[in-house]
Amino acid sequence: MDYMPVEPLRALQLHRLQWTVKYAYERVPLFRKRCEERGVRPEHIKTLADIKLLPFSKKTDLRDEYPMGLRGAPMDEIVRFHCSSGTTGKPICIPNTMQDIEVWKNGAMRCLTMYGIRAGDVLQVAYGYGLFTGGLGLHYGGEGLGCAVLPISGGNTERQIMLMRDLGVTAIACTPSYFLQGVDFRRDTKLRHGIFGAEPWTDEMRETIERETGIVAHDIYGLTEISGPGVAGACPHRTGLHIWEDHFYPEIIDPDTLEPLPDGEVGELVFTTISRCGTPMIRYRTRDLTRLRTEKCPCGRTMRVMDRISARSDDMLIIHGVNVFPGQIEAGLLRVPEVAPHYQIVLESTDTLDRFEIKVEVTDEAFSDDIRHMENLRKRVLDAVKSIIGLTPKISLVEPNTLPRSEGKIKRVIDNRKK
């Protein structure tokens, strides 16, 4: 499927889109109601371009219809639930049929194969297991390829490293922030591959990981509402992430006007699941900012490529009237080799203005009691960040291993400003 000619692929997408719209119209009351409000019926979807006639869906719909108001399949076909974590209020709950699980597993297998992982590799899955989709997605994808899977989940770093060495782990799946623990992977392990996702990370962080550990860092993308990790992944040419669009139809829209944008323009990523039964998601607004590339990838895959996700439309911070994304700050920090890629942005309010602080860890080698040395380093960090965002934050250098680590999505921003 990865190399399917474009014309038959578009025909397959249209067939599956028409089936999905009819399926959801007949089974999901909220979708039918919104279509009726627009005067749209399933038979109006005659081309892929007609997808713009359909209503959008978003995360609040899943919370408002909690627990299973968007379920399409009957309960006797549901085999597993996944839910969001770390969110105040009601979670989102996603029922999955066996077909949904197989599509998810297939996507993860295609990503792992693209990364060069094969039967005989030992895959350490350090994403969280349970309601979070990260652990089980890579687990079943690895087993499907014939890998020996170590389902260690997150936490307990000493045990993670011990088993990695003792079992000859060759690939690890976790968040990039959790991976950087100061271990000499070249000397102490057989590790060759890192499969990173679940949080935005920059090209600069990837370069840091590869330089310091000697592994190849692979990007994987997924989200609970659409499918877990395995919706898209990056091939060795690193032109972006190939979307398995035989199952997940992508659009890019203007996040303000909600109008579709052509390939090549940056906007908000929208997905329609075209083979999902448990919870068919139609025009789901991911809030991730990216673009679909127009050029063909040298690897020969015909599945469209999107840029790596470096920001979300709802991650944007407005500081002193300037739009700032955490990924921009990370890119600045990683220009300074004496600081580690562990940081936290803290925003506070006063009666007259916002206070903007960045706490960043110093590496073991660079940390010193020499006040002049640390002040020079602080100024270099400030200059690197300021050159990108144009603002002058307070830079606080902290000792190594001071800031919190996470096997899930790390909390990069503490926003205590008055709302």
C-alpha positions as CSV (number, residue, x, y, z in Angstrom):
1,M,0.0,0.0,0.0
2,D,2.9,2.4,0.7
3,Y,3.7,2.5,-3.0
4,M,0.2,2.4,-4.5
5,P,-0.1,4.5,-7.6
6,V,-1.8,7.8,-6.8
7,E,-4.9,7.4,-9.1
8,P,-6.0,4.1,-7.6
9,L,-5.2,5.4,-4.1
10,R,-7.5,8.4,-4.6
11,A,-10.2,6.1,-5.9
12,L,-9.8,3.9,-2.8
13,Q,-10.0,7.0,-0.6
14,L,-13.2,8.2,-2.2
15,H,-14.8,4.8,-1.8
16,R,-13.9,4.6,1.8
17,L,-14.9,8.2,2.5
18,Q,-18.3,7.6,1.0
19,W,-18.7,4.4,3.1
20,T,-17.6,6.2,6.3
21,V,-20.0,9.2,5.8
22,K,-22.9,6.9,5.2
23,Y,-21.9,4.7,8.2
24,A,-21.6,7.7,10.6
25,Y,-24.8,9.4,9.2
26,E,-26.8,6.3,10.0
27,R,-25.2,5.5,13.4
28,V,-23.9,8.7,15.1
29,P,-26.7,11.1,16.0
30,L,-24.5,14.2,16.5
31,F,-22.9,13.8,13.0
32,R,-26.3,13.3,11.4
33,K,-27.7,16.4,13.2
34,R,-24.9,18.6,12.0
35,C,-25.1,17.3,8.4
36,E,-28.9,18.0,8.4
37,E,-28.2,21.6,9.7
38,R,-25.9,22.0,6.6
39,G,-28.3,20.3,4.3
40,V,-25.8,17.6,3.5
41,R,-26.5,13.9,3.0
42,P,-24.2,11.0,2.2
43,E,-25.1,11.0,-1.5
44,H,-23.7,14.5,-1.8
45,I,-20.1,13.2,-1.4
46,K,-19.3,12.5,-5.1
47,T,-15.6,13.5,-5.1
48,L,-12.8,13.9,-2.5
49,A,-13.2,17.7,-2.7
50,D,-16.7,17.3,-1.4
51,I,-15.3,16.6,2.0
52,K,-15.4,20.3,2.6
53,L,-19.2,20.1,2.7
54,L,-19.0,18.0,5.9
55,P,-19.0,19.4,9.5
56,F,-15.8,19.5,11.6
57,S,-15.4,17.5,14.8
58,K,-13.2,18.4,17.7
59,K,-12.1,17.2,21.1
60,T,-14.8,19.0,23.0
61,D,-17.4,16.9,21.1
62,L,-15.9,13.8,22.6
63,R,-16.1,15.3,26.1
64,D,-19.6,16.6,25.6
65,E,-20.8,13.3,24.3
66,Y,-19.0,11.3,27.1
67,P,-18.8,8.4,27.5
68,M,-19.8,7.0,24.1
69,G,-22.1,9.4,22.3
70,L,-20.0,9.2,19.1
71,R,-19.8,5.4,19.0
72,G,-20.7,3.9,15.7
73,A,-20.3,0.2,16.2
74,P,-22.6,-1.8,18.5
75,M,-21.2,-2.8,21.9
76,D,-20.9,-6.5,20.9
77,E,-18.2,-5.4,18.4
78,I,-16.2,-3.2,20.8
79,V,-13.1,-4.9,22.1
80,R,-11.1,-2.1,23.8
81,F,-11.4,1.4,25.1
82,H,-8.7,4.1,25.2
83,C,-9.1,7.4,27.0
84,S,-7.2,10.6,27.2
85,S,-5.1,11.3,30.2
86,G,-3.9,14.4,32.1
87,T,-6.8,16.6,31.2
88,T,-9.1,18.4,33.7
89,G,-12.8,17.5,33.5
90,K,-14.2,14.7,31.5
91,P,-11.8,12.5,29.5
92,I,-12.3,11.5,25.9
93,C,-13.3,7.9,25.5
94,I,-12.6,6.0,22.3
95,P,-14.2,2.6,21.7
96,N,-12.3,0.3,19.3
97,T,-13.5,-2.6,17.2
98,M,-11.1,-5.4,16.3
99,Q,-10.9,-3.9,12.8
100,D,-9.8,-0.6,14.3
101,I,-7.1,-2.4,16.3
102,E,-5.9,-4.1,13.2
103,V,-5.7,-0.8,11.3
104,W,-3.7,0.7,14.2
105,K,-1.4,-2.3,14.4
106,N,-0.9,-2.2,10.6
107,G,0.1,1.5,10.8
108,A,2.6,0.9,13.5
109,M,4.1,-2.1,11.6
110,R,4.5,0.0,8.5
111,C,6.3,2.7,10.5
112,L,8.7,0.3,12.2
113,T,9.5,-1.4,8.8
114,M,10.2,2.0,7.3
115,Y,12.6,2.7,10.2
116,G,14.6,-0.4,9.4
117,I,13.4,-2.5,12.3
118,R,12.9,-6.2,11.7
119,A,12.3,-9.6,13.3
120,G,15.2,-10.2,15.6
121,D,15.3,-6.7,16.9
122,V,14.6,-6.2,20.7
123,L,12.1,-3.4,21.1
124,Q,11.9,-1.7,24.5
125,V,8.5,0.1,24.8
126,A,8.9,2.8,27.5
127,Y,5.7,4.6,26.6
128,G,2.9,4.3,29.2
129,Y,0.6,1.3,29.0
130,G,-3.1,1.4,29.8
131,L,-5.5,4.1,28.7
132,F,-2.7,6.0,26.9
133,T,-2.3,4.6,23.4
134,G,1.5,4.9,23.2
135,G,2.6,1.7,24.8
136,L,0.1,-0.8,23.3
137,G,0.4,0.7,19.8
138,L,4.2,0.1,19.5
139,H,3.8,-3.2,21.4
140,Y,1.5,-4.8,18.9
141,G,3.3,-3.2,16.0
142,G,6.6,-4.7,17.2
143,E,5.1,-8.2,17.8
144,G,3.5,-8.1,14.4
145,L,6.9,-7.7,12.8
146,G,8.4,-10.5,14.9
147,C,10.4,-8.3,17.3
148,A,11.1,-9.4,20.8
149,V,9.1,-6.7,22.8
150,L,10.1,-5.6,26.3
151,P,6.8,-4.0,27.6
152,I,8.5,-2.0,30.4
153,S,6.3,1.1,30.3
154,G,7.6,4.3,31.9
155,G,9.5,5.2,35.0
156,N,12.3,3.5,37.0
157,T,15.1,4.7,34.9
158,E,17.7,2.4,36.5
159,R,15.7,-0.7,35.7
160,Q,15.1,0.6,32.2
161,I,18.9,0.9,31.6
162,M,19.7,-2.5,33.3
163,L,17.3,-4.4,31.1
164,M,18.3,-2.5,28.0
165,R,21.9,-3.7,28.6
166,D,21.1,-7.2,29.8
167,L,18.6,-8.1,27.0
168,G,20.5,-6.5,24.2
169,V,17.8,-3.9,23.3
170,T,18.3,-2.5,19.8
171,A,15.3,-0.1,19.6
172,I,13.4,2.0,22.2
173,A,10.1,3.7,22.0
174,C,9.4,6.7,24.3
175,T,9.1,10.4,24.5
176,P,12.3,12.3,23.4
177,S,12.4,14.2,26.7
178,Y,12.3,11.0,28.7
179,F,15.1,9.4,26.6
180,L,17.8,11.9,27.4
181,Q,19.1,10.6,30.7
182,G,22.9,11.0,30.2
183,V,23.6,7.3,29.5
184,D,26.6,6.4,27.3
185,F,24.6,4.3,24.8
186,R,27.5,3.8,22.5
187,R,29.6,2.0,25.1
188,D,27.0,0.3,27.3
189,T,24.2,-0.9,24.9
190,K,23.3,-2.3,21.5
191,L,20.8,0.4,20.9
192,R,20.5,1.6,17.3
193,H,17.0,3.0,17.0
194,G,14.8,5.5,18.9
195,I,11.1,5.9,18.1
196,F,10.0,9.2,19.5
197,G,6.6,10.9,19.6
198,A,3.7,12.0,22.0
199,E,5.2,15.5,22.3
200,P,6.5,18.1,19.8
201,W,10.2,18.0,19.3
202,T,12.5,19.9,17.0
203,D,15.1,19.0,14.4
204,E,17.6,20.5,16.8
205,M,16.6,18.0,19.5
206,R,16.9,15.1,17.0
207,E,20.4,16.2,16.1
208,T,21.3,16.4,19.8
209,I,20.0,12.9,20.4
210,E,21.8,11.4,17.5
211,R,25.0,13.2,18.2
212,E,25.1,12.3,21.9
213,T,23.9,8.7,21.7
214,G,24.9,7.4,18.3
215,I,21.3,6.1,17.5
216,V,19.0,7.0,14.7
217,A,16.0,9.0,16.0
218,H,12.8,8.3,14.2
219,D,9.6,10.3,14.3
220,I,6.2,8.7,14.8
221,Y,2.8,10.4,14.9
222,G,-0.6,9.4,16.2
223,L,-3.4,10.6,18.5
224,T,-6.0,8.8,20.6
225,E,-8.9,10.2,18.7
226,I,-7.8,8.9,15.3
227,S,-5.6,6.0,16.2
228,G,-2.5,5.6,18.4
229,P,1.1,5.9,17.2
230,G,1.3,4.7,13.6
231,V,-0.9,7.3,11.7
232,A,2.3,8.7,10.1
233,G,6.1,8.2,10.3
234,A,9.3,9.5,8.8
235,C,11.3,7.5,6.2
236,P,15.1,7.5,6.1
237,H,15.1,10.5,3.7
238,R,13.6,12.7,6.4
239,T,11.5,14.8,4.0
240,G,8.7,14.7,6.6
241,L,6.3,12.0,7.8
242,H,4.4,9.7,5.4
243,I,0.7,9.6,6.3
244,W,-1.0,6.2,5.9
245,E,-3.7,8.0,4.0
246,D,-5.4,4.8,2.8
247,H,-6.9,4.9,6.4
248,F,-6.4,8.5,7.5
249,Y,-7.4,11.2,5.0
250,P,-5.6,14.5,5.7
251,E,-6.5,18.1,5.1
252,I,-4.9,21.4,6.0
253,I,-7.2,24.2,7.0
254,D,-6.7,27.8,8.0
255,P,-7.3,27.6,11.8
256,D,-9.0,31.0,11.8
257,T,-11.3,30.8,8.7
258,L,-11.5,27.0,8.7
259,E,-11.2,27.1,4.9
260,P,-9.1,24.3,3.2
261,L,-5.6,25.2,2.2
262,P,-3.7,23.8,-0.7
263,D,-0.7,21.4,-0.3
264,G,2.4,23.4,0.6
265,E,0.7,25.9,2.9
266,V,1.0,25.7,6.7
267,G,-2.2,25.3,8.6
268,E,-4.0,23.1,11.0
269,L,-4.0,19.3,10.3
270,V,-7.5,17.7,10.0
271,F,-8.0,14.0,9.7
272,T,-11.0,11.9,8.6
273,T,-10.8,8.2,9.5
274,I,-12.0,6.3,6.4
275,S,-11.8,2.7,7.7
276,R,-12.7,3.2,11.4
277,C,-15.9,1.7,12.9
278,G,-15.8,2.1,16.7
279,T,-15.7,5.9,16.6
280,P,-15.7,7.3,13.1
281,M,-14.0,10.7,13.2
282,I,-14.9,13.0,10.3
283,R,-12.9,16.2,9.7
284,Y,-11.3,16.0,13.2
285,R,-9.4,19.2,14.1
286,T,-6.1,18.0,15.6
287,R,-4.8,21.5,16.5
288,D,-1.4,20.4,15.1
289,L,0.3,22.9,12.7
290,T,2.0,21.5,9.7
291,R,1.8,21.4,5.9
292,L,1.4,18.7,3.2
293,R,4.4,18.7,0.9
294,T,4.0,18.9,-2.8
295,E,7.2,17.1,-3.9
296,K,7.6,13.4,-4.3
297,C,9.7,11.6,-1.7
298,P,12.9,9.9,-2.9
299,C,11.9,6.7,-1.1
300,G,9.2,6.1,-3.7
301,R,6.2,6.0,-1.3
302,T,3.2,7.7,-2.7
303,M,1.6,8.4,0.6
304,R,1.6,12.2,1.1
305,V,4.3,13.7,3.4
306,M,3.6,16.2,6.2
307,D,6.2,18.3,7.9
308,R,7.2,17.2,11.4
309,I,4.8,18.6,14.1
310,S,6.7,21.4,15.9
311,A,3.7,23.4,17.3
312,R,0.0,23.3,17.9
313,S,-2.5,26.1,17.3
314,D,-3.5,25.9,20.9
315,D,0.1,25.8,22.3
316,M,0.8,29.3,21.1
317,L,1.7,31.7,23.8
318,I,1.1,35.4,23.5
319,I,3.8,37.1,25.6
320,H,4.0,40.9,25.5
321,G,1.9,40.9,22.4
322,V,4.3,38.4,20.6
323,N,3.2,34.9,19.4
324,V,5.6,32.3,20.8
325,F,5.7,28.6,20.5
326,P,7.7,26.4,22.9
327,G,9.4,24.7,20.0
328,Q,11.0,28.0,19.1
329,I,12.5,28.3,22.6
330,E,13.8,24.8,22.4
331,A,15.5,25.5,19.1
332,G,17.3,28.4,20.7
333,L,18.4,26.5,23.8
334,L,19.8,23.7,21.7
335,R,22.2,26.1,20.0
336,V,24.1,26.2,23.3
337,P,25.9,22.9,23.9
338,E,26.4,23.5,27.7
339,V,22.7,23.3,28.5
340,A,20.6,20.2,28.4
341,P,17.3,19.9,26.4
342,H,15.3,20.0,29.6
343,Y,13.5,23.3,30.2
344,Q,10.4,24.8,31.6
345,I,8.7,28.1,30.7
346,V,7.1,29.9,33.6
347,L,4.7,32.8,33.1
348,E,3.4,35.1,35.9
349,S,1.3,38.2,36.1
350,T,1.9,41.4,37.9
351,D,-0.4,44.5,38.0
352,T,1.4,46.0,35.0
353,L,3.0,43.3,32.9
354,D,3.7,39.6,32.4
355,R,6.9,38.0,33.8
356,F,8.5,35.5,31.4
357,E,11.1,33.0,32.8
358,I,12.8,30.0,31.2
359,K,14.4,27.5,33.6
360,V,17.0,25.4,31.8
361,E,19.3,22.6,33.1
362,V,23.0,22.9,32.7
363,T,25.0,19.8,31.7
364,D,27.2,18.1,34.3
365,E,30.3,19.2,32.5
366,A,29.3,22.8,32.3
367,F,27.8,23.3,35.8
368,S,30.1,25.3,38.0
369,D,30.4,27.3,41.2
370,D,32.2,30.0,39.2
371,I,29.8,32.9,39.2
372,R,31.4,34.6,36.2
373,H,31.4,31.4,34.2
374,M,27.7,30.8,34.9
375,E,26.7,34.4,34.2
376,N,28.5,34.2,30.8
377,L,26.6,31.0,30.0
378,R,23.3,32.6,31.1
379,K,23.9,35.5,28.7
380,R,24.7,33.1,25.8
381,V,21.5,31.2,26.4
382,L,19.5,34.5,26.5
383,D,21.1,35.7,23.3
384,A,20.3,32.4,21.6
385,V,16.6,32.5,22.6
386,K,16.2,36.2,22.0
387,S,17.5,35.8,18.5
388,I,14.6,33.6,17.6
389,I,11.6,35.0,19.6
390,G,12.6,38.6,19.8
391,L,11.8,38.8,23.5
392,T,14.0,39.0,26.6
393,P,13.0,36.4,29.1
394,K,14.6,35.8,32.5
395,I,17.0,32.9,32.1
396,S,17.4,30.7,35.2
397,L,20.2,28.1,35.0
398,V,19.5,25.1,37.3
399,E,21.5,22.0,38.2
400,P,21.4,18.8,36.2
401,N,18.4,16.6,36.8
402,T,16.5,19.3,38.6
403,L,13.5,19.7,36.3
404,P,10.8,17.0,36.1
405,R,11.1,14.2,33.6
406,S,8.1,12.4,32.1
407,E,7.3,9.2,30.3
408,G,4.2,10.8,29.0
409,K,3.8,14.3,27.7
410,I,6.0,16.6,29.7
411,K,4.6,19.9,31.0
412,R,6.8,22.5,29.3
413,V,4.7,25.5,30.2
414,I,3.6,26.8,33.6
415,D,1.2,29.6,32.9
416,N,0.1,31.3,36.1
417,R,-1.0,34.5,34.5
418,K,-4.3,36.1,35.4
419,K,-6.9,34.8,32.9
